[in-house]
Amino acid sequence: MSEYKHGAFASIEKTQDYIAPAGVGTLPVYIGRAPVHQLEDASASIGVPLLINSYNDALAKLGYSEKWHSYELSEAVYAHFKTSLGAIGPIVVINVLNPAEHKATTQKVQEITFAKGRCELQSADVILNTVEIEGKVRGTDFTAEYTPDGSRIILKDLKGTLAAEQLKYWETNPTDVMEDDITQALNTALPLVYQMFNKIPTLLCAPNWSHLQTVAGAMLSAAHKINGHWYAYCNLDMPSDASVNTIETAVAKKEECAVGAGASLYWPMARKGDRVFHLSTLATMLMQYTDYSNDNLPYESPSNKPIDIAGLCLQDGTAIQYDQLQANVLNAAGIGTAICWGGKWVLWGSQTSLYKHGTDIDPKDRFDCSVRMLYYIANRFQSKYGNEVDKPMKRSRVETICNDFQAELDGLCDVGAVLLGNIRFEETSNPVSDMVSGNFVFDLETTTTPPAKSITVKIQYTAKGVSVLFGGDE
């Protein structure tokens, strides 16, 4: 029987975690540093892919810190699970920070005083499992844990016996992580994503690192045929320091950047409050969100879609302002950015990093969504027919593959994901010498759906309407 109530009531409920919606197909992979020193045991969170489904999941596997310039994977976690746009995931993260190796050269010693059974230590870099108080046992005499924002440690007296004490601890040194650590993770950990989770990695992002030419080049290389099969699209950043602080310097700097059809390049950075985002992170999140809204088909560009920011800035937070016409100068050079349009901030630019206005480019390489749809079709064919390998290639199996995948292509045409899609088994592509060796080729042609990069109306004045003044026909 329900409780009888008469009056105004309130109850404090348990925090509801941000949970990503079910059925998301696009899988971003982030490479960088995470504050795993906040964990009691970080050994399972170093150098391997970690599947993150929610914010609380990230806390348990990675920790969290607002110090994004040192722990950029926390930026990715926030972008996917904490912005006002809503949670979107899952994501895979590969952390390269090892607290046992990337740490200060000397142990720190600090005098602390407990008041009312607790004490705070202001530091975001303390390696949690190294915290000790002379003559005391952690977990028996006292506890130590990070605050939710990762900015400080709270120490609690469990027995009421602590007062003025000597605290010892080690701090991590995230600057010890080098670009070689990132490129190595791309070569060794990225191929494990499919093996561990049976999921195809489709987006690559390395915020705070991809502005380095060696890292960007390694990402473009690693994203091509992961495990010998899968294609992933890269979101890259340009430098946003004092040397690249205007549109003109950004356009000039692009000539030195590693670029390719399989990547978008972004400048500058974005801000909201005290937080500074890499646009590559926001673009990756937005691609996943847009794909999810389109039944997991990547045929729509994230350009002109809302992002949760308040402005643009350089790496140090210095504000930058420009309008759409000025932003188009960046787009013409193959650089994506963001603008304020229609009362909201949106990502702006659908061209790949290979694009440059006025130069010849293969039509398939022009737009981010076109390249990603080609990747989708390639990945889909391989994953769908991998089980057919080593089966007898009878005439009926050839027809089954053609008919089956043609139905998929027809479905893509029906929703506008492509304008045309045909698959055939041609004699010219399958010489007898290849077939007797067990090698068979199917030819597929498709026309990806281009985005409406510009929409123009031609307005012409006419004097015909003057006749209405005389009561004539309108």
DRENDO-1510 file (C-alpha; in Angstrom, 1 decimal, always signed):
<recs>
REC; n; res; u; v; w
REC; 1; MET; +0.0; +0.0; +0.0 .
REC; 2; SER; +1.4; +3.4; -1.0 .
REC; 3; GLU; +2.2; +6.0; +1.7 .
REC; 4; TYR; -0.4; +8.7; +2.4 .
REC; 5; LYS; +1.0; +12.1; +1.7 .
REC; 6; HIS; -0.3; +15.6; +2.3 .
REC; 7; GLY; +2.1; +18.5; +1.8 .
REC; 8; ALA; +5.3; +19.4; +0.0 .
REC; 9; PHE; +8.1; +16.9; +0.0 .
REC; 10; ALA; +11.7; +16.4; -1.3 .
REC; 11; SER; +14.2; +13.5; -1.5 .
REC; 12; ILE; +17.9; +13.4; -2.4 .
REC; 13; GLU; +18.4; +10.7; -5.0 .
REC; 14; LYS; +21.6; +8.9; -6.0 .
REC; 15; THR; +23.6; +10.6; -8.8 .
REC; 16; GLN; +22.5; +9.4; -12.2 .
REC; 17; ASP; +25.6; +8.6; -14.3 .
REC; 18; TYR; +25.8; +9.9; -17.9 .
REC; 19; ILE; +25.2; +6.8; -20.0 .
REC; 20; ALA; +25.8; +6.8; -23.7 .
REC; 21; PRO; +22.8; +5.8; -25.9 .
REC; 22; ALA; +22.7; +2.2; -27.0 .
REC; 23; GLY; +23.3; +1.2; -30.6 .
REC; 24; VAL; +26.1; +3.6; -31.5 .
REC; 25; GLY; +28.1; +2.2; -34.3 .
REC; 26; THR; +30.9; +4.8; -34.8 .
REC; 27; LEU; +33.8; +4.1; -32.5 .
REC; 28; PRO; +36.3; +6.9; -31.7 .
REC; 29; VAL; +39.8; +6.0; -30.4 .
REC; 30; TYR; +41.7; +8.6; -28.4 .
REC; 31; ILE; +45.4; +8.3; -27.7 .
REC; 32; GLY; +47.1; +10.4; -25.0 .
REC; 33; ARG; +47.6; +10.8; -21.2 .
REC; 34; ALA; +45.1; +10.0; -18.5 .
REC; 35; PRO; +45.4; +10.7; -14.8 .
REC; 36; VAL; +45.7; +7.0; -13.9 .
REC; 37; HIS; +47.9; +7.9; -11.0 .
REC; 38; GLN; +44.6; +8.6; -9.2 .
REC; 39; LEU; +43.9; +4.8; -9.2 .
REC; 40; GLU; +45.2; +2.4; -6.5 .
REC; 41; ASP; +46.4; +0.1; -9.3 .
REC; 42; ALA; +47.0; +1.6; -12.7 .
REC; 43; SER; +48.7; -1.4; -14.3 .
REC; 44; ALA; +45.6; -2.4; -16.3 .
REC; 45; SER; +45.2; +1.1; -17.7 .
REC; 46; ILE; +48.5; +1.6; -19.4 .
REC; 47; GLY; +49.3; +1.0; -23.1 .
REC; 48; VAL; +46.1; -0.9; -23.9 .
REC; 49; PRO; +42.7; +0.0; -25.3 .
REC; 50; LEU; +40.1; +0.7; -22.7 .
REC; 51; LEU; +36.4; +0.7; -23.7 .
REC; 52; ILE; +34.6; +3.6; -21.9 .
REC; 53; ASN; +30.8; +3.6; -21.8 .
REC; 54; SER; +30.1; +6.4; -19.3 .
REC; 55; TYR; +31.6; +9.1; -17.2 .
REC; 56; ASN; +31.7; +6.8; -14.1 .
REC; 57; ASP; +33.3; +4.1; -16.2 .
REC; 58; ALA; +36.0; +6.6; -17.1 .
REC; 59; LEU; +36.5; +7.5; -13.4 .
REC; 60; ALA; +37.0; +3.8; -12.5 .
REC; 61; LYS; +39.4; +3.0; -15.4 .
REC; 62; LEU; +41.2; +6.3; -16.0 .
REC; 63; GLY; +40.5; +8.8; -13.2 .
REC; 64; TYR; +39.6; +12.4; -14.2 .
REC; 65; SER; +41.4; +15.7; -14.0 .
REC; 66; GLU; +40.5; +19.3; -15.0 .
REC; 67; LYS; +44.2; +19.7; -15.9 .
REC; 68; TRP; +43.5; +18.9; -19.5 .
REC; 69; HIS; +46.8; +20.3; -20.8 .
REC; 70; SER; +48.6; +17.5; -18.9 .
REC; 71; TYR; +45.8; +14.8; -19.1 .
REC; 72; GLU; +44.1; +15.3; -22.4 .
REC; 73; LEU; +42.1; +12.1; -22.3 .
REC; 74; SER; +40.0; +13.7; -19.6 .
REC; 75; GLU; +39.0; +16.3; -22.2 .
REC; 76; ALA; +37.7; +13.5; -24.4 .
REC; 77; VAL; +35.8; +12.0; -21.5 .
REC; 78; TYR; +34.2; +15.4; -20.7 .
REC; 79; ALA; +33.4; +16.1; -24.4 .
REC; 80; HIS; +31.6; +12.8; -24.8 .
REC; 81; PHE; +29.8; +12.4; -21.4 .
REC; 82; LYS; +29.5; +15.8; -19.7 .
REC; 83; THR; +28.6; +18.6; -22.2 .
REC; 84; SER; +25.1; +20.0; -22.5 .
REC; 85; LEU; +24.7; +18.2; -25.9 .
REC; 86; GLY; +24.2; +14.9; -24.0 .
REC; 87; ALA; +26.3; +11.8; -23.6 .
REC; 88; ILE; +27.5; +9.9; -26.6 .
REC; 89; GLY; +29.7; +6.9; -26.7 .
REC; 90; PRO; +31.2; +4.4; -26.3 .
REC; 91; ILE; +34.8; +5.6; -26.9 .
REC; 92; VAL; +38.1; +3.7; -26.7 .
REC; 93; VAL; +41.1; +5.4; -25.0 .
REC; 94; ILE; +44.7; +4.4; -25.0 .
REC; 95; ASN; +46.6; +5.9; -22.1 .
REC; 96; VAL; +50.4; +6.1; -22.5 .
REC; 97; LEU; +51.1; +7.7; -19.0 .
REC; 98; ASN; +52.8; +5.3; -16.7 .
REC; 99; PRO; +53.1; +6.7; -13.1 .
REC; 100; ALA; +55.8; +4.2; -12.3 .
REC; 101; GLU; +58.0; +5.7; -15.0 .
REC; 102; HIS; +56.7; +9.2; -15.7 .
REC; 103; LYS; +57.2; +10.7; -12.3 .
REC; 104; ALA; +59.3; +13.3; -10.4 .
REC; 105; THR; +62.9; +12.5; -9.6 .
REC; 106; THR; +62.5; +13.0; -5.9 .
REC; 107; GLN; +59.9; +12.1; -3.3 .
REC; 108; LYS; +58.0; +15.0; -1.7 .
REC; 109; VAL; +57.8; +15.5; +2.0 .
REC; 110; GLN; +55.2; +17.9; +3.4 .
REC; 111; GLU; +54.0; +18.8; +6.9 .
REC; 112; ILE; +50.2; +18.6; +7.2 .
REC; 113; THR; +47.7; +19.2; +10.0 .
REC; 114; PHE; +44.4; +17.4; +10.4 .
REC; 115; ALA; +41.4; +19.5; +11.6 .
REC; 116; LYS; +38.2; +17.8; +12.5 .
REC; 117; GLY; +39.5; +14.5; +11.2 .
REC; 118; ARG; +40.5; +15.6; +7.7 .
REC; 119; CYS; +43.2; +17.4; +5.7 .
REC; 120; GLU; +43.4; +18.5; +2.0 .
REC; 121; LEU; +46.5; +18.3; -0.2 .
REC; 122; GLN; +46.4; +20.7; -3.2 .
REC; 123; SER; +47.9; +18.8; -6.1 .
REC; 124; ALA; +46.6; +17.1; -9.2 .
REC; 125; ASP; +49.7; +15.0; -9.8 .
REC; 126; VAL; +50.1; +13.0; -6.6 .
REC; 127; ILE; +50.5; +9.3; -7.3 .
REC; 128; LEU; +47.8; +8.0; -5.0 .
REC; 129; ASN; +49.3; +4.7; -4.0 .
REC; 130; THR; +52.5; +6.4; -2.9 .
REC; 131; VAL; +50.8; +8.5; -0.2 .
REC; 132; GLU; +52.1; +7.7; +3.2 .
REC; 133; ILE; +52.2; +9.1; +6.8 .
REC; 134; GLU; +55.1; +8.2; +9.0 .
REC; 135; GLY; +54.2; +5.3; +11.3 .
REC; 136; LYS; +50.6; +5.0; +10.0 .
REC; 137; VAL; +48.9; +2.5; +7.7 .
REC; 138; ARG; +46.7; +3.8; +4.9 .
REC; 139; GLY; +43.3; +2.1; +5.0 .
REC; 140; THR; +43.6; +1.5; +8.7 .
REC; 141; ASP; +44.7; +4.8; +10.2 .
REC; 142; PHE; +43.8; +7.1; +7.4 .
REC; 143; THR; +42.3; +7.2; +3.8 .
REC; 144; ALA; +43.4; +9.3; +0.8 .
REC; 145; GLU; +41.2; +9.9; -2.2 .
REC; 146; TYR; +41.0; +12.4; -5.0 .
REC; 147; THR; +38.2; +14.9; -5.3 .
REC; 148; PRO; +35.9; +14.5; -8.4 .
REC; 149; ASP; +37.6; +17.2; -10.4 .
REC; 150; GLY; +41.1; +15.6; -9.7 .
REC; 151; SER; +42.5; +18.9; -8.3 .
REC; 152; ARG; +43.3; +17.8; -4.7 .
REC; 153; ILE; +43.5; +14.8; -2.3 .
REC; 154; ILE; +41.3; +14.5; +0.8 .
REC; 155; LEU; +42.9; +12.7; +3.7 .
REC; 156; LYS; +40.6; +11.4; +6.5 .
REC; 157; ASP; +41.6; +10.3; +10.0 .
REC; 158; LEU; +40.0; +6.9; +10.7 .
REC; 159; LYS; +40.9; +6.7; +14.4 .
REC; 160; GLY; +40.9; +10.3; +15.5 .
REC; 161; THR; +44.5; +10.2; +16.4 .
REC; 162; LEU; +46.1; +12.3; +13.7 .
REC; 163; ALA; +47.1; +16.0; +14.2 .
REC; 164; ALA; +50.4; +17.4; +12.9 .
REC; 165; GLU; +51.9; +14.8; +10.6 .
REC; 166; GLN; +54.6; +14.3; +8.0 .
REC; 167; LEU; +53.2; +13.3; +4.6 .
REC; 168; LYS; +55.3; +11.6; +1.9 .
REC; 169; TYR; +54.4; +11.0; -1.7 .
REC; 170; TRP; +55.5; +10.9; -5.3 .
REC; 171; GLU; +54.1; +13.0; -8.1 .
REC; 172; THR; +53.7; +12.0; -11.7 .
REC; 173; ASN; +55.5; +14.1; -14.4 .
REC; 174; PRO; +53.3; +14.1; -17.5 .
REC; 175; THR; +55.9; +16.1; -19.4 .
REC; 176; ASP; +58.0; +12.9; -19.5 .
REC; 177; VAL; +55.7; +11.5; -22.1 .
REC; 178; MET; +57.1; +12.1; -25.5 .
REC; 179; GLU; +55.6; +12.0; -29.0 .
REC; 180; ASP; +57.4; +8.6; -29.5 .
REC; 181; ASP; +55.1; +7.2; -26.8 .
REC; 182; ILE; +52.1; +8.3; -28.8 .
REC; 183; THR; +53.4; +6.9; -32.1 .
REC; 184; GLN; +54.3; +3.6; -30.5 .
REC; 185; ALA; +50.8; +3.3; -29.0 .
REC; 186; LEU; +49.4; +3.8; -32.5 .
REC; 187; ASN; +51.5; +0.9; -33.7 .
REC; 188; THR; +51.0; -1.5; -30.8 .
REC; 189; ALA; +47.8; -0.7; -29.0 .
REC; 190; LEU; +45.5; +0.5; -31.8 .
REC; 191; PRO; +45.5; -3.0; -33.6 .
REC; 192; LEU; +44.2; -4.5; -30.3 .
REC; 193; VAL; +40.9; -2.6; -30.4 .
REC; 194; TYR; +39.2; -5.0; -32.8 .
REC; 195; GLN; +40.7; -8.1; -31.2 .
REC; 196; MET; +39.7; -7.1; -27.7 .
REC; 197; PHE; +36.2; -5.6; -28.3 .
REC; 198; ASN; +35.1; -7.0; -31.7 .
REC; 199; LYS; +34.5; -3.4; -32.7 .
REC; 200; ILE; +36.0; -1.6; -35.7 .
REC; 201; PRO; +37.9; +1.6; -34.8 .
REC; 202; THR; +36.5; +4.3; -37.2 .
REC; 203; LEU; +37.8; +7.6; -35.8 .
REC; 204; LEU; +41.3; +8.5; -34.5 .
REC; 205; CYS; +42.1; +11.5; -32.3 .
REC; 206; ALA; +45.1; +12.6; -30.3 .
REC; 207; PRO; +44.3; +16.0; -28.8 .
REC; 208; ASN; +47.3; +17.9; -27.6 .
REC; 209; TRP; +49.6; +15.8; -29.8 .
REC; 210; SER; +48.2; +15.7; -33.4 .
REC; 211; HIS; +49.6; +19.3; -34.1 .
REC; 212; LEU; +53.0; +17.6; -34.1 .
REC; 213; GLN; +53.9; +16.6; -37.7 .
REC; 214; THR; +55.3; +13.2; -36.6 .
REC; 215; VAL; +52.2; +12.3; -34.6 .
REC; 216; ALA; +49.8; +13.4; -37.4 .
REC; 217; GLY; +51.8; +11.5; -40.0 .
REC; 218; ALA; +51.8; +8.4; -37.8 .
REC; 219; MET; +48.0; +8.7; -37.3 .
REC; 220; LEU; +47.4; +8.9; -41.0 .
REC; 221; SER; +49.6; +5.9; -41.6 .
REC; 222; ALA; +48.1; +3.8; -38.7 .
REC; 223; ALA; +44.5; +4.6; -39.7 .
REC; 224; HIS; +44.9; +2.9; -43.1 .
REC; 225; LYS; +44.1; -0.8; -43.0 .
REC; 226; ILE; +44.2; -1.4; -39.3 .
REC; 227; ASN; +44.7; -5.1; -38.7 .
REC; 228; GLY; +45.2; -5.2; -42.5 .
REC; 229; HIS; +41.5; -4.4; -43.0 .
REC; 230; TRP; +39.9; -1.4; -41.3 .
REC; 231; TYR; +39.9; +2.2; -42.4 .
REC; 232; ALA; +39.6; +5.0; -39.8 .
REC; 233; TYR; +39.2; +8.7; -40.2 .
REC; 234; CYS; +41.6; +11.1; -38.4 .
REC; 235; ASN; +40.7; +14.4; -36.7 .
REC; 236; LEU; +43.9; +16.6; -36.4 .
REC; 237; ASP; +44.7; +19.9; -34.8 .
REC; 238; MET; +47.1; +22.7; -36.0 .
REC; 239; PRO; +49.4; +24.5; -33.6 .
REC; 240; SER; +47.5; +27.2; -31.7 .
REC; 241; ASP; +50.4; +28.9; -30.0 .
REC; 242; ALA; +51.7; +32.5; -30.4 .
REC; 243; SER; +53.4; +31.6; -33.7 .
REC; 244; VAL; +50.0; +30.6; -35.3 .
REC; 245; ASN; +47.7; +33.2; -33.9 .
REC; 246; THR; +45.9; +34.6; -37.0 .
REC; 247; ILE; +44.0; +33.2; -39.9 .
REC; 248; GLU; +46.9; +34.2; -42.2 .
REC; 249; THR; +49.5; +32.4; -40.1 .
REC; 250; ALA; +47.3; +29.4; -39.9 .
REC; 251; VAL; +46.9; +29.2; -43.7 .
REC; 252; ALA; +50.6; +29.5; -44.1 .
REC; 253; LYS; +51.4; +26.9; -41.4 .
REC; 254; LYS; +49.1; +24.4; -43.0 .
REC; 255; GLU; +51.8; +23.9; -45.7 .
REC; 256; GLU; +54.0; +22.3; -43.1 .
REC; 257; CYS; +51.3; +20.0; -41.6 .
REC; 258; ALA; +50.9; +16.3; -42.4 .
REC; 259; VAL; +47.6; +16.1; -44.4 .
REC; 260; GLY; +45.6; +13.5; -46.3 .
REC; 261; ALA; +42.2; +12.7; -47.6 .
REC; 262; GLY; +41.5; +10.6; -44.6 .
REC; 263; ALA; +41.7; +13.5; -42.1 .
REC; 264; SER; +40.3; +16.8; -41.1 .
REC; 265; LEU; +42.5; +19.6; -39.8 .
REC; 266; TYR; +41.2; +22.1; -37.3 .
REC; 267; TRP; +42.3; +25.6; -35.9 .
REC; 268; PRO; +42.3; +27.2; -33.4 .
REC; 269; MET; +41.0; +25.9; -30.0 .
REC; 270; ALA; +37.7; +26.5; -28.2 .
REC; 271; ARG; +36.7; +27.7; -24.8 .
REC; 272; LYS; +33.9; +27.6; -22.3 .
REC; 273; GLY; +34.5; +29.0; -18.9 .
REC; 274; ASP; +38.0; +27.9; -17.7 .
REC; 275; ARG; +38.0; +24.9; -20.0 .
REC; 276; VAL; +39.9; +24.9; -23.3 .
REC; 277; PHE; +39.0; +22.3; -25.9 .
REC; 278; HIS; +40.8; +21.0; -29.0 .
REC; 279; LEU; +38.5; +21.3; -32.0 .
REC; 280; SER; +39.6; +17.8; -33.0 .
REC; 281; THR; +38.0; +16.4; -29.8 .
REC; 282; LEU; +34.7; +18.3; -30.4 .
REC; 283; ALA; +34.7; +17.2; -34.1 .
REC; 284; THR; +35.2; +13.5; -33.1 .
REC; 285; MET; +32.4; +13.7; -30.6 .
REC; 286; LEU; +30.1; +15.5; -33.1 .
REC; 287; MET; +30.9; +12.9; -35.8 .
REC; 288; GLN; +29.8; +10.1; -33.5 .
REC; 289; TYR; +26.7; +12.0; -32.5 .
REC; 290; THR; +25.7; +12.9; -36.1 .
REC; 291; ASP; +26.3; +9.3; -37.2 .
REC; 292; TYR; +24.1; +8.0; -34.4 .
REC; 293; SER; +21.4; +10.4; -35.5 .
REC; 294; ASN; +21.6; +8.9; -39.0 .
REC; 295; ASP; +21.3; +5.2; -38.1 .
REC; 296; ASN; +25.1; +4.9; -37.7 .
REC; 297; LEU; +25.8; +6.0; -41.3 .
REC; 298; PRO; +28.5; +8.6; -41.7 .
REC; 299; TYR; +27.1; +10.4; -44.7 .
REC; 300; GLU; +26.4; +13.8; -43.0 .
REC; 301; SER; +29.2; +16.2; -42.2 .
REC; 302; PRO; +29.6; +17.5; -38.6 .
REC; 303; SER; +30.0; +21.0; -40.1 .
REC; 304; ASN; +27.3; +23.5; -39.1 .
REC; 305; LYS; +26.3; +21.3; -36.1 .
REC; 306; PRO; +26.1; +22.8; -32.6 .
REC; 307; ILE; +29.0; +22.5; -30.2 .
REC; 308; ASP; +29.0; +23.4; -26.5 .
REC; 309; ILE; +31.5; +26.3; -26.4 .
REC; 310; ALA; +31.4; +30.0; -25.7 .
REC; 311; GLY; +34.2; +31.2; -28.1 .
REC; 312; LEU; +37.5; +30.5; -29.8 .
REC; 313; CYS; +41.0; +30.9; -28.4 .
REC; 314; LEU; +44.6; +30.0; -28.6 .
REC; 315; GLN; +46.3; +27.3; -26.6 .
REC; 316; ASP; +46.9; +29.8; -23.7 .
REC; 317; GLY; +43.3; +30.9; -23.6 .
REC; 318; THR; +43.7; +34.2; -25.6 .
REC; 319; ALA; +40.4; +34.9; -27.3 .
REC; 320; ILE; +40.1; +35.0; -31.1 .
REC; 321; GLN; +37.2; +36.4; -32.9 .
REC; 322; TYR; +36.2; +36.3; -36.6 .
REC; 323; ASP; +33.0; +36.0; -38.7 .
REC; 324; GLN; +31.9; +33.5; -41.3 .
REC; 325; LEU; +33.5; +35.2; -44.2 .
REC; 326; GLN; +36.9; +35.1; -42.4 .
REC; 327; ALA; +36.3; +31.5; -41.4 .
REC; 328; ASN; +35.8; +30.7; -45.0 .
REC; 329; VAL; +39.4; +31.7; -45.7 .
REC; 330; LEU; +40.4; +28.8; -43.4 .
REC; 331; ASN; +37.9; +26.4; -45.1 .
REC; 332; ALA; +39.3; +27.4; -48.5 .
REC; 333; ALA; +42.7; +26.2; -47.3 .
REC; 334; GLY; +41.3; +22.9; -46.0 .
REC; 335; ILE; +41.1; +23.9; -42.4 .
REC; 336; GLY; +38.1; +23.4; -40.2 .
REC; 337; THR; +37.1; +25.8; -37.5 .
REC; 338; ALA; +34.0; +27.0; -35.6 .
REC; 339; ILE; +31.8; +30.1; -35.9 .
REC; 340; CYS; +28.9; +31.6; -34.1 .
REC; 341; TRP; +25.8; +31.3; -36.4 .
REC; 342; GLY; +22.1; +31.6; -35.7 .
REC; 343; GLY; +22.8; +32.3; -32.0 .
REC; 344; LYS; +24.9; +29.2; -31.4 .
REC; 345; TRP; +28.4; +28.0; -31.9 .
REC; 346; VAL; +28.8; +25.4; -34.7 .
REC; 347; LEU; +31.7; +23.5; -36.2 .
REC; 348; TRP; +32.5; +25.0; -39.6 .
REC; 349; GLY; +34.1; +23.3; -42.6 .
REC; 350; SER; +33.4; +20.0; -44.3 .
REC; 351; GLN; +36.5; +19.7; -46.5 .
REC; 352; THR; +39.3; +17.2; -45.8 .
REC; 353; SER; +42.8; +18.4; -45.0 .
REC; 354; LEU; +43.8; +17.5; -48.5 .
REC; 355; TYR; +41.6; +20.2; -49.9 .
REC; 356; LYS; +42.9; +23.6; -51.2 .
REC; 357; HIS; +40.6; +25.9; -53.2 .
REC; 358; GLY; +41.8; +26.3; -56.8 .
REC; 359; THR; +43.8; +23.1; -57.0 .
REC; 360; ASP; +42.8; +19.8; -58.5 .
REC; 361; ILE; +41.6; +17.1; -56.2 .
REC; 362; ASP; +40.0; +13.7; -56.6 .
REC; 363; PRO; +36.2; +14.2; -56.0 .
REC; 364; LYS; +36.1; +11.4; -53.5 .
REC; 365; ASP; +38.7; +13.2; -51.3 .
REC; 366; ARG; +37.0; +16.5; -51.1 .
REC; 367; PHE; +34.5; +16.1; -48.2 .
REC; 368; ASP; +34.9; +14.5; -44.8 .
REC; 369; CYS; +31.5; +12.7; -45.1 .
REC; 370; SER; +32.4; +11.4; -48.6 .
REC; 371; VAL; +35.6; +9.8; -47.4 .
REC; 372; ARG; +34.0; +8.4; -44.3 .
REC; 373; MET; +31.2; +6.8; -46.4 .
REC; 374; LEU; +33.7; +5.1; -48.6 .
REC; 375; TYR; +35.5; +3.9; -45.5 .
REC; 376; TYR; +32.1; +2.7; -44.1 .
REC; 377; ILE; +31.4; +0.6; -47.3 .
REC; 378; ALA; +34.9; -0.9; -47.3 .
REC; 379; ASN; +34.7; -1.8; -43.6 .
REC; 380; ARG; +31.2; -3.1; -44.0 .
REC; 381; PHE; +32.1; -5.4; -46.9 .
REC; 382; GLN; +35.1; -6.9; -45.1 .
REC; 383; SER; +33.3; -7.5; -41.8 .
REC; 384; LYS; +30.2; -8.9; -43.5 .
REC; 385; TYR; +32.0; -11.4; -45.8 .
REC; 386; GLY; +35.0; -12.3; -43.7 .
REC; 387; ASN; +33.2; -15.6; -42.8 .
REC; 388; GLU; +33.0; -16.5; -46.5 .
REC; 389; VAL; +36.8; -16.8; -46.7 .
REC; 390; ASP; +38.0; -20.4; -47.5 .
REC; 391; LYS; +34.5; -21.6; -48.5 .
REC; 392; PRO; +34.0; -23.0; -51.9 .
REC; 393; MET; +33.4; -20.1; -54.4 .
REC; 394; LYS; +30.5; -21.6; -56.3 .
REC; 395; ARG; +28.5; -19.7; -58.8 .
REC; 396; SER; +25.7; -19.5; -56.2 .
REC; 397; ARG; +28.0; -17.9; -53.7 .
REC; 398; VAL; +29.1; -15.3; -56.2 .
REC; 399; GLU; +25.4; -14.5; -56.9 .
REC; 400; THR; +24.6; -14.4; -53.2 .
REC; 401; ILE; +27.3; -12.0; -52.4 .
REC; 402; CYS; +26.3; -9.7; -55.3 .
REC; 403; ASN; +22.6; -9.8; -54.5 .
REC; 404; ASP; +23.1; -9.5; -50.7 .
REC; 405; PHE; +25.5; -6.5; -50.8 .
REC; 406; GLN; +23.5; -4.9; -53.7 .
REC; 407; ALA; +20.5; -4.9; -51.3 .
REC; 408; GLU; +22.7; -3.0; -48.7 .
REC; 409; LEU; +23.7; -0.5; -51.4 .
REC; 410; ASP; +20.1; +0.0; -52.4 .
REC; 411; GLY; +19.3; +0.7; -48.8 .
REC; 412; LEU; +22.0; +3.4; -48.6 .
REC; 413; CYS; +20.5; +4.9; -51.8 .
REC; 414; ASP; +17.0; +4.9; -50.3 .
REC; 415; VAL; +18.1; +7.0; -47.3 .
REC; 416; GLY; +20.3; +9.3; -49.3 .
REC; 417; ALA; +23.6; +8.0; -47.8 .
REC; 418; VAL; +24.9; +7.5; -51.4 .
REC; 419; LEU; +23.4; +8.5; -54.7 .
REC; 420; LEU; +24.4; +5.4; -56.5 .
REC; 421; GLY; +25.8; +2.0; -55.6 .
REC; 422; ASN; +26.4; -1.1; -57.7 .
REC; 423; ILE; +28.4; -4.3; -57.1 .
REC; 424; ARG; +29.3; -6.8; -59.9 .
REC; 425; PHE; +31.5; -9.8; -60.4 .
REC; 426; GLU; +33.3; -9.1; -63.7 .
REC; 427; GLU; +35.3; -11.4; -65.9 .
REC; 428; THR; +37.9; -8.7; -66.6 .
REC; 429; SER; +38.7; -8.4; -62.9 .
REC; 430; ASN; +39.0; -12.1; -62.4 .
REC; 431; PRO; +41.5; -13.8; -64.8 .
REC; 432; VAL; +41.6; -17.6; -64.6 .
REC; 433; SER; +45.1; -17.5; -63.1 .
REC; 434; ASP; +43.8; -15.5; -60.1 .
REC; 435; MET; +40.7; -17.6; -59.6 .
REC; 436; VAL; +42.6; -20.9; -59.6 .
REC; 437; SER; +44.8; -19.4; -56.9 .
REC; 438; GLY; +41.8; -18.7; -54.8 .
REC; 439; ASN; +41.6; -14.9; -55.4 .
REC; 440; PHE; +38.3; -13.3; -56.3 .
REC; 441; VAL; +37.4; -9.7; -56.9 .
REC; 442; PHE; +34.1; -7.9; -56.8 .
REC; 443; ASP; +33.8; -4.5; -58.5 .
REC; 444; LEU; +31.8; -1.8; -56.6 .
REC; 445; GLU; +31.0; +1.7; -57.8 .
REC; 446; THR; +29.3; +4.3; -55.8 .
REC; 447; THR; +28.6; +8.0; -55.8 .
REC; 448; THR; +28.7; +9.5; -52.3 .
REC; 449; THR; +26.2; +12.2; -51.4 .
REC; 450; PRO; +27.9; +15.6; -51.4 .
REC; 451; PRO; +27.0; +18.1; -48.7 .
REC; 452; ALA; +25.4; +21.4; -49.7 .
REC; 453; LYS; +28.5; +23.5; -49.1 .
REC; 454; SER; +26.7; +26.6; -50.3 .
REC; 455; ILE; +23.1; +27.5; -51.1 .
REC; 456; THR; +22.6; +30.5; -53.3 .
REC; 457; VAL; +19.4; +32.3; -54.5 .
REC; 458; LYS; +19.5; +34.6; -57.4 .
REC; 459; ILE; +17.2; +37.6; -56.9 .
REC; 460; GLN; +16.2; +39.8; -59.8 .
REC; 461; TYR; +14.2; +43.0; -59.6 .
REC; 462; THR; +11.3; +43.4; -62.1 .
REC; 463; ALA; +8.9; +46.3; -62.7 .
REC; 464; LYS; +6.0; +44.0; -63.4 .
REC; 465; GLY; +4.6; +44.4; -59.9 .
REC; 466; VAL; +4.0; +48.1; -60.3 .
REC; 467; SER; +0.8; +47.2; -62.2 .
REC; 468; VAL; -0.9; +46.2; -59.0 .
REC; 469; LEU; -1.1; +49.9; -58.2 .
REC; 470; PHE; -3.8; +50.3; -60.9 .
REC; 471; GLY; -5.8; +47.4; -59.7 .
REC; 472; GLY; -4.6; +45.1; -62.4 .
REC; 473; ASP; -3.9; +41.4; -62.1 .
REC; 474; GLU; -1.2; +40.6; -59.6 .
</recs>
